[in-house]
Amino acid sequence: MPSYVLNLADAPAFDHPVSGIRILLESPDAPFADTGVNVQVLRPGQPNCKYHAEGAQEDFLVLAGECLALIDGKERTLRTWDFVHCAGGTPHVFVGAGDSPCWLLAIGARREPESLDFPADERAAQFGASARASTGDGEEAYADWPGGPPPGDAPRVTTPSPPR
């Protein structure tokens, strides 16, 4: 894919029924080979995904608002400009918090073969973000989410205006 510049307002956005709005900075038809990049807009109480660990590192930056981070069994409230680095193998999920949407930049390395683990976690389950039982199968982990893993078959929506 050639280099390009993309304004976030022009990027494709999808509103998943459970995990909020996902704004893709790469084409859904031609994902980047080495790195996944998206912005997630989480309403209070919405998890961004199922509690999981990937074999490669992932990094997150709260652009606006606040969220609850569940990382390796520990809970922490994140606010605007908080950065999180998850080394490969670190289970995590983020849940919108506060009284306005949380804008979360997510960047993940891609390695083949992909390695995913969805450990069952009581705290994540309180937000609907835990697999029913520990599994390495994404379809099994997301079986109780309408639309499957985000963005899944979520409808395309107008990209929300960024916070001021």
DSSP file with accessible surface (Angstrom, degrees, kcal/mol):
  #  RESIDUE AA STRUCTURE BP1 BP2  ACC     N-H-->O    O-->H-N    N-H-->O    O-->H-N    TCO  KAPPA ALPHA  PHI   PSI    X-CA   Y-CA   Z-CA
    1    1 A M              0   0  135      0, 0.0     3,-0.1     0, 0.0    29,-0.0   0.000 360.0 360.0 360.0 135.6    0.0    0.0    0.0
    2    2 A P        -     0   0  107      0, 0.0     2,-0.0     0, 0.0     0, 0.0  -0.268 360.0 -89.7 -71.6 162.1    1.4    3.5   -0.8
    3    3 A S        +     0   0  126      1,-0.0     2,-0.3     2,-0.0     0, 0.0  -0.306  54.8 170.8 -65.5 153.4    1.9    6.1    1.8
    4    4 A Y        -     0   0  101     -3,-0.1     2,-0.4     2,-0.0    -1,-0.0  -0.987  33.2-127.6-158.7 165.9   -1.0    8.4    2.5
    5    5 A V        -     0   0  147     -2,-0.3     2,-0.4     2,-0.0    -2,-0.0  -0.966  27.9-176.8-117.4 135.3   -2.4   11.1    4.8
    6    6 A L        -     0   0   67     -2,-0.4     2,-0.4    19,-0.0     5,-0.1  -0.989  21.5-139.3-138.3 126.6   -5.8   10.7    6.3
    7    7 A N    >>  -     0   0  101     -2,-0.4     3,-2.2     1,-0.1     4,-0.5  -0.689  24.5-127.1 -79.9 136.9   -7.8   13.0    8.5
    8    8 A L  G >4 S+     0   0   45     -2,-0.4     3,-1.3     1,-0.3    -1,-0.1   0.852 109.1  62.0 -54.8 -34.7   -9.6   11.1   11.3
    9    9 A A  G 34 S+     0   0   56      1,-0.3   150,-0.4    14,-0.0    -1,-0.3   0.744 106.0  46.8 -64.2 -21.4  -12.9   12.7   10.3
   10   10 A D  G <4 S+     0   0  116     -3,-2.2    -1,-0.3   148,-0.1    -2,-0.2   0.451  90.0 105.3 -99.3  -2.2  -12.5   11.0    6.9
   11   11 A A  S << S-     0   0    1     -3,-1.3   148,-0.2    -4,-0.5     2,-0.2  -0.470  83.3 -96.5 -78.9 149.3  -11.6    7.6    8.2
   12   12 A P        -     0   0   18      0, 0.0    12,-2.6     0, 0.0     2,-0.4  -0.450  42.9-164.2 -67.9 134.7  -14.2    4.7    8.1
   13   13 A A  E     -AB  23 157A   0    144,-0.7   144,-2.5    10,-0.2     2,-0.4  -0.953   7.7-166.5-123.6 142.6  -16.0    4.3   11.5
   14   14 A F  E     -AB  22 156A  34      8,-2.2     8,-2.6    -2,-0.4     2,-0.9  -0.996  14.1-144.4-132.2 130.9  -18.1    1.4   12.6
   15   15 A D  E     -A   21   0A  45    140,-2.1     6,-0.2    -2,-0.4     5,-0.1  -0.810  17.5-160.4-100.6  98.8  -20.5    1.4   15.7
   16   16 A H  E  >  -A   20   0A   1      4,-2.6     4,-1.0    -2,-0.9   131,-0.1  -0.569  22.0-127.3 -76.7 139.4  -20.3   -2.0   17.3
   17   17 A P  T  4 S+     0   0   79      0, 0.0    -1,-0.1     0, 0.0   130,-0.1   0.736 103.5  21.3 -63.8 -20.1  -23.3   -2.8   19.5
   18   18 A V  T  4 S+     0   0   35    128,-0.3    31,-0.1     2,-0.2   129,-0.1   0.776 126.5  42.5-111.3 -44.4  -21.1   -3.7   22.5
   19   19 A S  T  4 S-     0   0    0      1,-0.3    22,-0.1    27,-0.1    27,-0.1   0.194  96.0-127.9-102.8  18.7  -17.7   -2.1   22.0
   20   20 A G  E  <  -A   16   0A   0     -4,-1.0    -4,-2.6    20,-0.1     2,-0.4  -0.257  53.8 -18.4  78.6-159.9  -18.5    1.4   20.8
   21   21 A I  E     -AC  15  41A  17     20,-2.0    20,-3.1    -6,-0.2     2,-0.5  -0.704  52.7-163.8 -93.5 132.4  -17.2    3.1   17.7
   22   22 A R  E     -AC  14  40A  28     -8,-2.6    -8,-2.2    -2,-0.4     2,-0.6  -0.979   2.9-161.0-116.6 122.6  -14.0    2.0   16.0
   23   23 A I  E     -AC  13  39A   0     16,-3.5    16,-2.3    -2,-0.5     2,-0.4  -0.926  14.1-146.5-106.1 116.5  -12.3    4.4   13.6
   24   24 A L  E     - C   0  38A  18    -12,-2.6    14,-0.2    -2,-0.6    -2,-0.0  -0.712  17.6-171.0 -91.0 130.8   -9.9    2.5   11.2
   25   25 A L  S    S+     0   0   38     12,-1.6     2,-0.3    -2,-0.4    13,-0.1   0.323  77.1  55.9 -98.7   5.9   -6.8    4.3   10.1
   26   26 A E  S    S-     0   0   15     11,-0.3    -2,-0.0   -14,-0.1    10,-0.0  -0.926 101.8 -90.9-129.5 156.3   -6.1    1.5    7.6
   27   27 A S  B >   -G   30   0B  39      3,-0.6     3,-1.0    -2,-0.3    -2,-0.1  -0.485  23.9-138.4 -68.4 133.7   -8.4    0.2    4.9
   28   28 A P  T 3  S+     0   0   70      0, 0.0    -1,-0.2     0, 0.0    -3,-0.0   0.811 108.0  48.8 -60.3 -25.4  -10.6   -2.7    5.9
   29   29 A D  T 3  S+     0   0  153      1,-0.2    -2,-0.1    -3,-0.0     0, 0.0   0.615 122.9  29.8 -88.2 -15.6   -9.8   -4.2    2.6
   30   30 A A  B <  S-G   27   0B  39     -3,-1.0    -3,-0.6   -29,-0.0    -1,-0.2  -0.542  79.2-169.5-144.3  72.0   -6.0   -3.7    2.8
   31   31 A P        -     0   0   80      0, 0.0     5,-0.1     0, 0.0     2,-0.0  -0.259  36.9 -92.4 -63.9 152.1   -4.8   -3.8    6.4
   32   32 A F        -     0   0   62      3,-0.3    -6,-0.0     1,-0.1     5,-0.0  -0.367  30.6-136.1 -60.5 144.9   -1.3   -2.8    7.2
   33   33 A A  S    S+     0   0   85      1,-0.1    -1,-0.1    -3,-0.1     3,-0.1   0.856  94.0  23.1 -73.8 -35.2    1.1   -5.8    7.2
   34   34 A D  S    S+     0   0  110      1,-0.2    76,-2.7    75,-0.1     2,-0.4   0.697 121.5  33.8-108.5 -24.4    3.0   -4.9   10.4
   35   35 A T  E     - D   0 109A  54     74,-0.3     2,-0.4     2,-0.0    -3,-0.3  -0.997  57.0-147.8-143.5 134.0    0.9   -2.7   12.6
   36   36 A G  E     - D   0 108A   8     72,-3.3    72,-2.6    -2,-0.4     2,-0.4  -0.846  22.3-178.2 -98.3 136.0   -2.7   -2.2   13.4
   37   37 A V  E     + D   0 107A  28     -2,-0.4   -12,-1.6    70,-0.2     2,-0.3  -0.992  13.5 140.7-138.0 127.4   -3.9    1.3   14.2
   38   38 A N  E     -CD  24 106A  23     68,-2.2    68,-3.2    -2,-0.4     2,-0.5  -0.977  40.7-126.5-155.1 165.5   -7.3    2.6   15.2
   39   39 A V  E     -CD  23 105A   3    -16,-2.3   -16,-3.5    -2,-0.3     2,-0.4  -0.980  23.5-157.7-115.3 132.1   -9.1    5.0   17.5
   40   40 A Q  E     -CD  22 104A   6     64,-3.0    64,-3.0    -2,-0.5     2,-0.6  -0.928   4.5-156.8-113.0 133.1  -11.8    3.6   19.7
   41   41 A V  E     -CD  21 103A   9    -20,-3.1   -20,-2.0    -2,-0.4     2,-0.5  -0.950  17.4-170.5-111.4 110.8  -14.6    5.8   21.1
   42   42 A L  E     - D   0 102A   0     60,-2.7    60,-2.7    -2,-0.6    55,-0.2  -0.900  13.8-146.9-109.9 123.5  -16.0    4.2   24.2
   43   43 A R    >   -     0   0   96     -2,-0.5     3,-2.7    58,-0.2    53,-0.4  -0.484  52.3 -70.5 -76.4 156.9  -19.1    5.4   26.0
   44   44 A P  T 3  S+     0   0   67      0, 0.0    53,-0.3     0, 0.0    -1,-0.2  -0.230 125.0  17.0 -51.4 130.0  -19.1    4.9   29.8
   45   45 A G  T 3  S+     0   0   44     51,-3.0    52,-0.1     1,-0.2    22,-0.0   0.265  94.3 124.3  91.0 -10.2  -19.4    1.2   30.6
   46   46 A Q    <   -     0   0   27     -3,-2.7    50,-2.6   -27,-0.1    -1,-0.2  -0.728  52.4-144.3 -86.7 126.2  -18.4    0.0   27.1
   47   47 A P  B     -H   95   0C   4      0, 0.0    48,-0.2     0, 0.0    -4,-0.1  -0.578  10.0-138.1 -80.4 149.4  -15.4   -2.4   26.9
   48   48 A N  S    S-     0   0    4     46,-2.6     2,-0.3    -2,-0.2   -29,-0.1   0.701  76.1 -33.6 -80.4 -17.2  -13.2   -2.0   23.8
   49   49 A C  S    S-     0   0    7     45,-0.3     2,-0.2   -31,-0.1    -1,-0.1  -0.926  86.0 -55.3-173.2-169.8  -12.9   -5.8   23.3
   50   50 A K        -     0   0    0     -2,-0.3    80,-0.2     1,-0.1     2,-0.2  -0.629  66.9 -90.5 -84.2 148.8  -12.8   -9.0   25.3
   51   51 A Y  S    S+     0   0    7     78,-4.2    80,-0.3    -2,-0.2     2,-0.3  -0.451  72.8 147.8 -57.3 122.2  -10.1   -9.4   28.0
   52   52 A H  B     -I   92   0C  11     40,-1.8    40,-2.2    -2,-0.2     2,-0.4  -0.973  44.6-135.7-155.4 166.8   -7.2  -10.9   26.0
   53   53 A A  E     -L  117   0D   7     64,-2.6    64,-2.4    -2,-0.3     2,-0.3  -0.993  18.7-157.0-130.0 137.6   -3.5  -11.2   25.5
   54   54 A E  E     -L  116   0D  41     -2,-0.4    35,-3.7    36,-0.3    36,-0.3  -0.815  25.7-123.2-110.2 157.7   -1.7  -11.1   22.2
   55   55 A G  S    S+     0   0   48     60,-1.9     2,-0.3    -2,-0.3    33,-0.2   0.695  95.7  55.2 -71.8 -18.9    1.6  -12.6   21.4
   56   56 A A  S    S-     0   0   13     59,-0.3    33,-0.3    53,-0.2    -2,-0.3  -0.768  98.1 -87.3-114.3 161.0    2.9   -9.2   20.2
   57   57 A Q        -     0   0   92     -2,-0.3    52,-2.3    31,-0.2     2,-0.3  -0.208  36.3-165.2 -65.7 154.3    3.0   -5.9   22.0
   58   58 A E  E     -FE  86 108A  23     28,-2.4    28,-3.2    50,-0.2     2,-0.3  -0.985   1.2-161.4-136.5 148.3    0.1   -3.4   22.0
   59   59 A D  E     -FE  85 107A  22     48,-3.4    48,-2.9    -2,-0.3     2,-0.3  -0.967   4.4-168.9-133.9 148.8    0.2    0.3   22.9
   60   60 A F  E     -FE  84 106A   5     24,-2.6    24,-2.9    -2,-0.3     2,-0.4  -0.990   7.6-169.0-140.4 143.9   -2.6    2.7   23.9
   61   61 A L  E     -FE  83 105A  40     44,-2.0    44,-3.0    -2,-0.3     2,-0.7  -0.992  22.7-134.7-135.2 124.5   -3.0    6.4   24.4
   62   62 A V  E     - E   0 104A   1     20,-2.5    19,-3.5    -2,-0.4    42,-0.2  -0.712  22.5-178.0 -77.6 113.1   -6.0    8.1   25.9
   63   63 A L  E     -     0   0A  55     40,-3.1     2,-0.3    -2,-0.7    -1,-0.2   0.795  66.2 -10.7 -82.3 -33.2   -6.7   11.0   23.6
   64   64 A A  E    S+ E   0 103A  14     39,-1.2    39,-2.5    16,-0.1    -1,-0.3  -0.972 109.4  15.8-162.3 154.2   -9.7   12.4   25.6
   65   65 A G  S    S-     0   0   21     -2,-0.3    15,-0.6    37,-0.2     2,-0.3  -0.367  81.5 -78.8  79.6-159.4  -12.0   11.3   28.4
   66   66 A E  E     -KJ  79  97C  56     31,-0.6    31,-2.1    34,-0.4     2,-0.3  -0.972  37.1-179.1-143.8 158.1  -11.2    8.5   30.8
   67   67 A C  E     -KJ  78  96C   0     11,-1.9    11,-3.5    -2,-0.3     2,-0.5  -0.959  30.5-111.8-148.7 164.9  -11.4    4.8   30.9
   68   68 A L  E     -KJ  77  95C  15     27,-3.3    27,-2.6    -2,-0.3     2,-0.5  -0.892  29.3-153.8 -99.8 127.2  -10.8    1.9   33.3
   69   69 A A  E     -KJ  76  94C   0      7,-3.5     7,-2.2    -2,-0.5     2,-0.7  -0.923   7.0-165.4-103.9 126.2   -7.8   -0.3   32.3
   70   70 A L  E     +KJ  75  93C   5     23,-2.8    23,-1.5    -2,-0.5     2,-0.5  -0.960  21.3 171.6-107.2 109.9   -7.8   -3.9   33.4
   71   71 A I  E >   -KJ  74  92C  41      3,-2.9     3,-2.2    -2,-0.7    21,-0.2  -0.977  62.5 -25.4-129.8 116.8   -4.3   -5.1   32.9
   72   72 A D  T 3  S-     0   0   98     19,-3.2    -1,-0.1    -2,-0.5    20,-0.1   0.877 127.2 -46.4  51.0  44.9   -2.9   -8.4   34.1
   73   73 A G  T 3  S+     0   0   58      1,-0.2     2,-0.3    18,-0.1    -1,-0.3   0.416 118.4 107.5  83.1  -2.3   -5.4   -8.7   36.9
   74   74 A K  E <   -K   71   0C 155     -3,-2.2    -3,-2.9     2,-0.0     2,-0.4  -0.836  57.6-142.7-111.7 151.1   -5.0   -5.1   38.1
   75   75 A E  E     +K   70   0C  98     -2,-0.3     2,-0.3    -5,-0.2    -5,-0.2  -0.893  22.6 168.1-115.0 138.3   -7.4   -2.2   37.7
   76   76 A R  E     -K   69   0C 165     -7,-2.2    -7,-3.5    -2,-0.4     2,-0.4  -0.987  31.4-127.9-150.1 138.5   -6.4    1.4   37.0
   77   77 A T  E     -K   68   0C  55     -2,-0.3     2,-0.4    -9,-0.2    -9,-0.2  -0.739  27.9-159.9 -85.7 130.2   -8.3    4.6   35.9
   78   78 A L  E     -K   67   0C   5    -11,-3.5   -11,-1.9    -2,-0.4     2,-0.2  -0.882   7.6-171.1-111.5 146.5   -6.7    6.3   32.9
   79   79 A R  E >   -K   66   0C 135     -2,-0.4     3,-2.5   -13,-0.2   -17,-0.3  -0.742  45.0 -46.1-126.3 175.7   -7.2    9.9   31.9
   80   80 A T  T 3  S+     0   0   62    -15,-0.6   -17,-0.2     1,-0.3    -1,-0.2  -0.114 125.9  13.8 -46.7 131.4   -6.4   12.1   28.9
   81   81 A W  T 3  S+     0   0  182    -19,-3.5     2,-0.3     1,-0.3    -1,-0.3   0.345  87.3 139.8  78.7   2.0   -2.7   11.6   27.8
   82   82 A D    <   -     0   0   51     -3,-2.5   -20,-2.5   -20,-0.2     2,-0.4  -0.588  38.7-154.0 -73.0 136.1   -2.2    8.5   29.8
   83   83 A F  E     -F   61   0A 129     -2,-0.3     2,-0.4   -22,-0.2   -22,-0.2  -0.902   8.6-165.2-113.5 138.8   -0.1    5.9   27.8
   84   84 A V  E     -F   60   0A  16    -24,-2.9   -24,-2.6    -2,-0.4     2,-0.5  -0.992   3.9-165.1-126.7 129.2   -0.2    2.2   28.3
   85   85 A H  E     -F   59   0A  96     -2,-0.4     2,-0.6   -26,-0.2   -26,-0.2  -0.966   4.9-167.4-110.3 123.7    2.3   -0.3   26.9
   86   86 A C  E     -F   58   0A   3    -28,-3.2   -28,-2.4    -2,-0.5     3,-0.1  -0.949  13.9-144.9-110.9 110.9    1.3   -4.0   27.0
   87   87 A A    >   -     0   0   48     -2,-0.6     3,-1.8   -30,-0.2   -33,-0.2  -0.329  44.1 -74.9 -63.9 155.3    4.1   -6.4   26.3
   88   88 A G  T 3  S+     0   0   40      1,-0.3   -33,-0.3   -33,-0.2   -31,-0.2  -0.242 123.1  29.0 -50.8 138.1    3.2   -9.5   24.4
   89   89 A G  T 3  S+     0   0   50    -35,-3.7    -1,-0.3   -33,-0.3   -34,-0.1   0.463  85.6 131.0  88.5   1.8    1.3  -11.9   26.6
   90   90 A T    <   -     0   0   28     -3,-1.8   -36,-0.3   -36,-0.3    -1,-0.2  -0.787  53.6-136.8 -92.5 114.9   -0.2   -9.2   28.8
   91   91 A P        +     0   0   18      0, 0.0   -19,-3.2     0, 0.0     2,-0.3  -0.473  39.8 151.5 -70.6 140.5   -4.0   -9.7   29.3
   92   92 A H  E     +IJ  52  71C   1    -40,-2.2   -40,-1.8   -21,-0.2     2,-0.3  -0.992  26.0 177.6-162.5 159.9   -5.9   -6.4   29.1
   93   93 A V  E     - J   0  70C   0    -23,-1.5   -23,-2.8    -2,-0.3     2,-0.4  -0.933  19.8-140.0-160.9 154.8   -9.1   -4.6   28.3
   94   94 A F  E     - J   0  69C   0     -2,-0.3   -46,-2.6   -25,-0.2     2,-0.4  -0.965  12.7-164.8-121.9 140.5  -10.3   -1.0   28.5
   95   95 A V  E     -HJ  47  68C   2    -27,-2.6   -27,-3.3    -2,-0.4   -76,-0.0  -0.990  27.5-112.1-128.9 127.6  -13.8    0.2   29.6
   96   96 A G  E     + J   0  67C   4    -50,-2.6   -51,-3.0   -53,-0.4   -29,-0.3  -0.227  44.8 173.0 -54.9 143.3  -15.2    3.7   29.1
   97   97 A A  E >   + J   0  66C  24    -31,-2.1   -31,-0.6   -53,-0.3     3,-0.6  -0.838  31.5  43.6-142.2 179.8  -15.6    5.6   32.3
   98   98 A G  T 3  S-     0   0   42     -2,-0.3     4,-0.1     1,-0.2    -2,-0.0  -0.391 100.1 -61.6  77.4-156.0  -16.5    9.1   33.5
   99   99 A D  T 3  S+     0   0  156     -2,-0.1    -1,-0.2     2,-0.1   -56,-0.0   0.225 112.8  44.5-117.5  12.8  -19.4   11.1   32.1
  100  100 A S  S <  S-     0   0   52     -3,-0.6   -34,-0.4   -34,-0.1    -3,-0.2  -0.955  96.7 -71.5-146.6 167.1  -18.3   11.4   28.5
  101  101 A P        -     0   0   56      0, 0.0     2,-0.5     0, 0.0   -58,-0.2  -0.234  40.7-133.4 -62.5 149.3  -16.8    9.2   25.7
  102  102 A C  E     -D   42   0A   0    -60,-2.7   -60,-2.7   -37,-0.2     2,-0.6  -0.901  10.6-151.3-101.3 130.4  -13.2    8.0   26.0
  103  103 A W  E     -DE  41  64A  14    -39,-2.5   -40,-3.1    -2,-0.5   -39,-1.2  -0.923  19.1-174.8-103.9 115.5  -11.1    8.4   22.8
  104  104 A L  E     -DE  40  62A   1    -64,-3.0   -64,-3.0    -2,-0.6     2,-0.5  -0.955  17.5-150.0-121.1 117.7   -8.4    5.6   22.8
  105  105 A L  E     -DE  39  61A  37    -44,-3.0   -44,-2.0    -2,-0.5     2,-0.4  -0.758  19.4-165.2 -83.0 126.8   -5.7    5.3   20.2
  106  106 A A  E     +DE  38  60A   7    -68,-3.2   -68,-2.2    -2,-0.5     2,-0.4  -0.969  11.8 178.1-120.2 130.2   -4.7    1.7   19.8
  107  107 A I  E     +DE  37  59A  63    -48,-2.9   -48,-3.4    -2,-0.4     2,-0.4  -0.997   7.3 178.6-132.1 125.4   -1.5    0.5   18.1
  108  108 A G  E     -DE  36  58A  10    -72,-2.6   -72,-3.3    -2,-0.4   -50,-0.2  -0.989  26.0-127.0-134.1 138.3   -0.6   -3.2   17.8
  109  109 A A  E     -D   35   0A  16    -52,-2.3     2,-0.5    -2,-0.4   -74,-0.3  -0.494  24.4-139.9 -73.6 147.9    2.2   -5.1   16.3
  110  110 A R        +     0   0   86    -76,-2.7     2,-0.4    -2,-0.2   -53,-0.0  -0.958  25.1 172.5-114.4 127.4    1.2   -7.9   13.9
  111  111 A R        -     0   0  147     -2,-0.5     4,-0.1     4,-0.0   -56,-0.1  -0.989  30.4-100.8-132.6 142.9    3.1  -11.2   13.9
  112  112 A E  S    S+     0   0  172     -2,-0.4     2,-0.1     1,-0.1     3,-0.0  -0.901 105.2  38.2-107.3 136.6    2.5  -14.4   12.2
  113  113 A P  S    S-     0   0  116      0, 0.0    -1,-0.1     0, 0.0     2,-0.1   0.598  96.5-133.3 -75.5 148.2    1.3  -16.8   13.4
  114  114 A E        -     0   0  132     -2,-0.1     2,-0.5   -60,-0.0    -2,-0.1  -0.430  18.2-157.5 -66.6 138.3   -1.1  -14.7   15.4
  115  115 A S        +     0   0   71     -4,-0.1   -60,-1.9    -2,-0.1     2,-0.4  -0.980  16.6 171.1-123.6 118.8   -1.3  -15.7   19.0
  116  116 A L  E     -L   54   0D  48     -2,-0.5     2,-0.4    20,-0.2   -62,-0.2  -0.986  10.5-175.8-129.2 140.1   -4.4  -14.8   21.1
  117  117 A D  E     -L   53   0D  75    -64,-2.4   -64,-2.6    -2,-0.4    19,-0.2  -1.000   8.6-165.1-133.5 133.5   -5.4  -15.9   24.6
  118  118 A F  B     -M  135   0E   6     17,-3.2    17,-1.6    -2,-0.4     2,-0.2  -0.799  15.2-165.9-117.8  84.5   -8.8  -15.0   26.2
  119  119 A P        -     0   0   23      0, 0.0    12,-0.4     0, 0.0     2,-0.2  -0.514  26.6-113.6 -72.9 137.8   -8.4  -15.8   29.9
  120  120 A A        -     0   0   47     -2,-0.2     2,-0.4    10,-0.2    12,-0.1  -0.515  40.9-176.8 -65.5 136.7  -11.6  -15.8   31.9
  121  121 A D     >  -     0   0   35     10,-0.3     4,-2.2    -2,-0.2     5,-0.1  -0.966  27.5-150.0-145.7 123.5  -11.5  -12.9   34.4
  122  122 A E  H  > S+     0   0  174     -2,-0.4     4,-1.1     2,-0.2    -1,-0.1   0.886  99.6  48.7 -60.9 -43.4  -14.1  -12.1   37.1
  123  123 A R  H >4 S+     0   0   77      1,-0.2     3,-0.7     2,-0.2     4,-0.4   0.944 112.7  47.4 -65.5 -45.2  -13.5   -8.3   37.0
  124  124 A A  H >4>S+     0   0    0      1,-0.2     5,-2.5     2,-0.2     3,-1.7   0.873 104.8  62.3 -62.9 -34.2  -13.7   -8.2   33.2
  125  125 A A  H ><5S+     0   0   55     -4,-2.2     3,-1.8     1,-0.3    -1,-0.2   0.822  90.4  67.2 -62.1 -29.3  -16.9  -10.2   33.3
  126  126 A Q  T <<5S+     0   0  132     -4,-1.1    -1,-0.3    -3,-0.7    -2,-0.2   0.742 107.4  40.5 -62.8 -20.7  -18.5   -7.4   35.3
  127  127 A F  T < 5S-     0   0   52     -3,-1.7    -1,-0.3    -4,-0.4    -2,-0.2   0.209 120.1-107.1-108.8  10.3  -18.3   -5.4   32.1
  128  128 A G  T < 5S+     0   0   33     -3,-1.8    -3,-0.2   -82,-0.1    -2,-0.1   0.749  90.4 117.3  71.0  22.1  -19.2   -8.2   29.7
  129  129 A A      < +     0   0    0     -5,-2.5   -78,-4.2    -6,-0.1     2,-0.4   0.225  46.2  88.6-110.5  13.8  -15.6   -8.3   28.6
  130  130 A S  S    S-     0   0   12     -6,-0.3   -10,-0.2   -80,-0.2     2,-0.1  -0.897  75.8-118.0-114.1 143.5  -14.6  -11.8   29.7
  131  131 A A        -     0   0    3    -12,-0.4   -10,-0.3    -2,-0.4    10,-0.1  -0.431  31.5-118.7 -64.1 151.4  -14.8  -15.1   27.8
  132  132 A R  S    S+     0   0  208      8,-0.3     2,-0.3     1,-0.2    -1,-0.1   0.882  97.6   6.7 -62.7 -37.5  -17.0  -17.5   29.6
  133  133 A A  S    S-     0   0   54    -15,-0.1    -1,-0.2     7,-0.1   -15,-0.1  -0.978 101.0 -82.8-141.0 150.5  -14.1  -19.9   30.0
  134  134 A S        +     0   0   79     -2,-0.3     2,-0.3    -3,-0.1    -2,-0.0  -0.281  63.2 157.3 -55.5 136.5  -10.4  -19.4   29.1
  135  135 A T  B     -M  118   0E  18    -17,-1.6   -17,-3.2     1,-0.0    -4,-0.1  -0.983  50.5-144.3-156.7 159.9   -9.8  -20.0   25.4
  136  136 A G  S    S+     0   0   53     -2,-0.3     2,-0.7   -19,-0.2   -20,-0.2   0.280  78.1  98.0-106.4   5.9   -7.5  -19.3   22.5
  137  137 A D     >  -     0   0   78      1,-0.2     4,-2.5   -19,-0.1     5,-0.2  -0.854  57.4-162.2-103.2 112.4  -10.5  -19.2   20.1
  138  138 A G  H  > S+     0   0   20     -2,-0.7     4,-2.4     1,-0.2    -1,-0.2   0.867  91.5  55.1 -60.6 -39.6  -11.8  -15.7   19.2
  139  139 A E  H  4 S+     0   0  160      1,-0.2     4,-0.2     2,-0.2    -1,-0.2   0.912 111.1  45.5 -62.3 -39.5  -15.1  -17.0   17.9
  140  140 A E  H >4 S+     0   0  105      1,-0.2     3,-1.1     2,-0.2    -8,-0.3   0.928 112.1  51.4 -67.8 -43.4  -15.7  -18.8   21.2
  141  141 A A  H 3< S+     0   0    0     -4,-2.5     3,-0.4     1,-0.3    -2,-0.2   0.881 117.7  38.0 -61.4 -38.7  -14.6  -15.8   23.3
  142  142 A Y  T >< S+     0   0   19     -4,-2.4     3,-2.2     1,-0.2     6,-0.3   0.282  81.0 112.2 -97.6  11.4  -17.0  -13.4   21.4
  143  143 A A  T <  S+     0   0   75     -3,-1.1    -1,-0.2     1,-0.3    -2,-0.1   0.809  78.7  50.0 -58.0 -29.3  -19.9  -15.9   21.0
  144  144 A D  T 3  S+     0   0   63     -3,-0.4    -1,-0.3    -4,-0.3    -2,-0.1   0.421  92.9  90.5 -92.2   3.5  -22.1  -13.8   23.4
  145  145 A W  S X  S-     0   0   14     -3,-2.2     3,-2.2  -127,-0.0     2,-0.1  -0.872  79.5-126.1-100.5 122.6  -21.4  -10.5   21.6
  146  146 A P  T 3  S+     0   0   79      0, 0.0  -128,-0.3     0, 0.0    -2,-0.1  -0.413  99.7  22.2 -61.1 134.8  -23.8   -9.6   18.8
  147  147 A G  T 3  S-     0   0   25   -130,-0.1     6,-1.0  -131,-0.1     7,-0.2   0.408 109.5-119.2  88.1  -5.1  -21.8   -8.8   15.7
  148  148 A G  S <  S-     0   0   20     -3,-2.2    -9,-0.1    -6,-0.3    -5,-0.0  -0.219  70.6  -0.6  70.0-159.4  -18.8  -10.9   16.9
  149  149 A P  S    S-     0   0   60      0, 0.0     3,-0.3     0, 0.0  -100,-0.1  -0.327 104.5 -59.3 -65.0 144.3  -15.4   -9.4   17.5
  150  150 A P  S    S+     0   0   19      0, 0.0    -3,-0.0     0, 0.0    -2,-0.0  -0.404 123.8  14.3 -68.9 147.5  -15.2   -5.6   16.7
  151  151 A P  S >  S+     0   0   39      0, 0.0     3,-2.4     0, 0.0  -129,-0.1  -0.982  92.0 141.3 -77.0  -9.8  -15.6   -4.2   14.3
  152  152 A G  T 3  S-     0   0   47     -3,-0.3    -4,-0.2     1,-0.3    -5,-0.1  -0.165  85.3 -26.7  54.0-135.7  -17.3   -7.4   13.1
  153  153 A D  T 3  S+     0   0  130     -6,-1.0    -1,-0.3     2,-0.0    -5,-0.1   0.032  93.9 148.5-100.4  27.8  -20.4   -6.7   11.0
  154  154 A A    <   -     0   0    8     -3,-2.4  -138,-0.2    -7,-0.2     2,-0.1  -0.294  53.7-103.6 -59.8 143.5  -21.0   -3.3   12.8
  155  155 A P        -     0   0   84      0, 0.0  -140,-2.1     0, 0.0     2,-0.2  -0.398  32.9-109.4 -71.0 146.9  -22.7   -0.7   10.6
  156  156 A R  E     -B   14   0A 162   -142,-0.2     2,-0.3    -2,-0.1  -142,-0.3  -0.558  44.1-177.9 -72.8 137.9  -20.6    2.1    9.2
  157  157 A V  E     -B   13   0A  47   -144,-2.5  -144,-0.7    -2,-0.2     2,-0.2  -0.854  36.5 -81.5-131.2 167.8  -21.4    5.4   10.8
  158  158 A T        -     0   0  133     -2,-0.3  -148,-0.1     1,-0.1     3,-0.1  -0.529  56.6-105.7 -68.4 133.7  -20.4    9.0   10.4
  159  159 A T        -     0   0   21   -150,-0.4    -1,-0.1    -2,-0.2  -150,-0.0  -0.443  40.1-116.5 -62.8 127.8  -17.1    9.5   12.3
  160  160 A P        -     0   0   35      0, 0.0    -1,-0.1     0, 0.0    -3,-0.0  -0.308  32.4 -97.4 -65.1 153.3  -17.9   11.4   15.5
  161  161 A S        -     0   0  109      1,-0.1     3,-0.1    -3,-0.1    -3,-0.0  -0.491  45.2-110.0 -68.9 136.2  -16.4   14.9   15.9
  162  162 A P        -     0   0   76      0, 0.0    -1,-0.1     0, 0.0   -98,-0.0  -0.286  38.9 -96.2 -66.2 153.4  -13.3   14.7   18.0
  163  163 A P              0   0   64      0, 0.0     0, 0.0     0, 0.0     0, 0.0  -0.306 360.0 360.0 -66.4 154.6  -13.4   16.2   21.5
  164  164 A R              0   0  289     -3,-0.1    -3,-0.0    -2,-0.0     0, 0.0  -0.679 360.0 360.0 -96.2 360.0  -12.2   19.8   22.0
